[in-house]
């Protein structure tokens, strides 16, 4: 298999973002006069659902017994999520959430080797832009042929919709690509689209069921091992190691 493209998830894959999200949700709740607080244990359970707005709805429906929803609940949730996103992007722009080990080098190596790169995530375009502008520079978008994020597809992961969208945008088949994910939902999404998928775990996902993954890594600090495992062309500095 000649790998023509790498498709990246964002949250937990490109950066350890989940605790930043959790803290930003809590700031949004406090700012909105709500006494809700998502601690690490609760947020771990809420991560079962992908998408921030969907996560708020899941919390209300499954964890808030006796809570009376506001009349226009969807608008209420959208507003909460907008406030949360503002807090989160501020954290990103302040450099509080760096890229994970090896990620920047992988993107630069693959780009230099002529491999197409793309993003497939449930997070918002604002979050992606804020993270990668700090991590890769103002011209970060030049690295990616397709930026699949937010609400551009009707069904979020574990549905394969976002991967199908990205494949169509790139004009490539699933067999031409590999995906990099960090969670069971992400893995299921990519596999359902027929894409060979590798996993980098993080503190929130290390216990997930990754059956079907082509390989599992704690991180990409040893890129030479990752390149050998995936069959990606090794850049010259690593060949002699």
C-alpha positions in Angstrom: 0.0 0.0 0.0 1.4 3.4 -1.0 0.0 6.0 1.4 -1.2 9.0 -0.4 -2.8 10.9 2.5 -2.9 11.1 6.3 -6.2 12.2 7.9 -5.9 13.7 11.4 -8.4 13.9 14.2 -7.8 17.0 16.4 -8.9 16.8 20.0 -6.6 14.4 21.9 -4.7 13.5 18.7 -3.0 16.7 17.5 -2.9 18.0 21.1 -4.0 17.0 24.6 -7.0 19.3 24.4 -9.7 17.6 26.5 -8.8 19.2 29.8 -8.8 22.6 28.2 -12.3 21.9 26.9 -13.4 20.8 30.3 -12.1 23.9 32.0 -13.7 26.1 29.3 -17.1 24.4 29.7 -16.9 25.2 33.4 -16.0 28.8 32.8 -18.9 29.1 30.4 -21.3 27.6 33.0 -20.1 30.0 35.7 -20.4 33.0 33.4 -23.9 31.9 32.5 -25.0 31.7 36.1 -25.1 27.9 36.2 -23.9 25.9 39.2 -22.8 23.0 36.9 -19.2 21.7 37.3 -17.6 19.0 35.2 -14.8 17.3 37.1 -12.4 14.9 35.5 -14.4 11.8 36.4 -17.6 13.2 35.0 -16.0 14.6 31.9 -14.5 11.2 31.2 -18.1 9.8 31.0 -19.3 12.8 28.9 -16.6 12.1 26.3 -18.7 9.1 25.3 -20.6 11.7 23.1 -18.7 13.6 20.4 -19.4 17.3 19.8 -19.6 20.1 22.4 -23.3 20.9 21.9 -24.2 17.3 21.9 -22.2 16.8 25.1 -24.1 19.5 26.9 -27.4 17.9 25.8 -26.2 14.5 27.0 -25.3 15.9 30.4 -28.7 17.5 30.8 -30.6 14.5 29.7 -28.6 11.8 31.5 -27.0 13.5 34.6 -29.3 16.4 35.6 -32.4 14.8 37.2 -35.2 17.2 37.8 -33.7 19.9 35.6 -36.3 21.9 33.7 -35.0 22.9 30.3 -35.4 26.5 29.1 -38.1 27.0 26.5 -35.7 27.4 23.6 -33.2 24.7 24.7 -31.3 24.5 21.4 -30.5 28.2 21.4 -29.6 28.0 25.1 -27.1 25.2 24.3 -25.7 27.1 21.2 -25.1 30.1 23.4 -23.4 28.1 26.1 -21.2 26.5 23.5 -20.3 29.8 21.9 -19.2 31.2 25.3 -17.2 28.0 26.0 -15.5 28.3 22.6 -14.4 31.8 23.3 -12.7 30.7 26.5 -11.1 27.7 24.8 -9.7 29.6 21.9 -8.2 32.2 24.3 -6.4 29.3 26.0 -5.1 28.1 22.6 -3.9 31.5 21.5 -2.1 31.9 24.8 -0.1 28.8 24.0 -1.6 26.8 26.9 -2.3 23.7 24.8 0.8 22.7 22.7 0.8 20.1 20.0 1.6 16.5 21.1 5.1 15.1 20.7 6.1 14.4 17.1 3.0 15.9 15.6 4.6 19.0 14.1 7.5 17.0 12.7 5.1 14.4 11.2 3.1 17.1 9.4 6.2 18.8 8.1 7.8 15.5 7.0 4.7 14.2 5.3 4.1 17.5 3.6 7.7 17.6 2.3 7.2 14.0 1.0 4.2 15.1 -1.1 1.7 13.2 1.1 -1.7 14.9 1.2 -2.9 15.9 4.7 -6.4 16.5 5.9 -8.4 17.0 9.1 -11.5 15.1 10.2 -12.9 16.3 13.6 -16.1 17.2 15.4 -14.5 20.3 16.9 -15.3 23.8 15.6 -13.3 25.6 12.8 -12.4 28.3 15.3 -10.8 25.7 17.7 -8.9 24.1 14.8 -7.6 27.4 13.6 -6.6 28.7 17.0 -4.7 25.5 17.9 -2.8 25.1 14.6 -2.0 28.8 14.2 0.0 28.6 17.4 1.4 25.1 16.6 2.2 25.5 12.9 2.2 29.2 12.2 -0.2 31.6 10.5 -0.1 29.7 7.2 -1.1 26.4 8.9 -4.0 25.8 6.4 -1.4 25.5 3.6 -0.5 22.1 4.9 -4.1 20.7 4.6 -6.0 19.8 1.4 -9.3 19.3 3.3 -10.4 20.7 6.7 -13.4 18.7 7.8 -14.7 20.1 11.1 -17.7 21.2 13.2 -21.2 20.8 11.9 -20.5 20.3 8.2 -21.9 16.8 8.2 -25.2 15.7 9.9 -23.9 12.9 12.0 -20.7 13.1 14.1 -18.3 10.4 15.1 -18.6 7.4 15.5 -20.6 7.9 12.2 -18.2 7.9 9.2 -19.8 11.0 7.6 -16.8 13.4 8.3 -14.4 10.9 6.8 -16.5 10.4 3.7 -16.7 14.2 3.3 -12.9 14.5 3.6 -12.3 11.7 1.1 -14.5 13.3 -1.4 -12.8 16.7 -0.9 -9.4 15.1 -1.5 -10.6 13.0 -4.4 -9.0 9.9 -2.9 -10.3 6.5 -2.0 -10.1 5.1 1.6 -7.5 2.6 0.4 -5.1 5.5 -0.4 -5.2 6.9 3.2 -4.4 6.3 6.8 -6.2 8.0 9.7 -4.7 9.1 13.1 -7.2 9.0 16.0 -7.1 8.9 19.8 -10.6 7.5 20.9 -12.8 4.6 20.3 -15.5 6.8 18.7 -12.9 8.2 16.3 -11.5 4.8 15.5 -15.0 3.5 14.7 -15.7 6.5 12.5 -12.6 6.0 10.4 -12.9 2.2 10.2 -16.5 2.6 9.1 -15.3 4.7 6.2 -12.9 1.9 5.3 -9.7 3.7 6.3 -6.7 2.0 8.0 -6.4 3.7 11.4 -3.7 4.2 13.9 -4.3 5.4 17.5 -2.3 7.6 19.8 -3.8 7.2 23.3 -4.1 9.9 26.0 -5.1 10.0 29.7 -8.8 10.1 28.8 -8.8 7.3 26.2 -6.1 4.8 27.1 -8.7 2.4 28.5 -10.9 2.5 25.3 -11.5 -0.5 23.1 -9.2 -0.1 20.1 -10.0 -3.4 18.4 -9.4 -3.0 14.7 -6.7 -0.4 15.0 -3.7 -1.0 12.7 -1.4 0.2 15.5 -1.5 1.8 19.0 1.0 4.3 20.3 1.2 6.3 23.5 2.4 9.2 21.5 4.6 9.9 18.4 7.8 11.0 20.2 9.6 8.2 18.3 8.6 9.0 14.8 11.0 6.5 13.3 9.0 3.6 14.8 5.8 5.2 13.6 7.1 5.5 10.0 8.3 1.9 10.0 5.0 0.6 11.4 2.8 2.6 8.9 5.1 2.2 5.9 5.3 6.0 5.5 8.5 7.1 3.6 11.1 8.0 6.2 12.8 11.4 5.8 16.6 11.2 5.2 17.6 12.2 8.8 15.8 9.2 10.2 17.0 6.6 7.7 20.6 6.6 9.0 19.5 6.2 12.7 
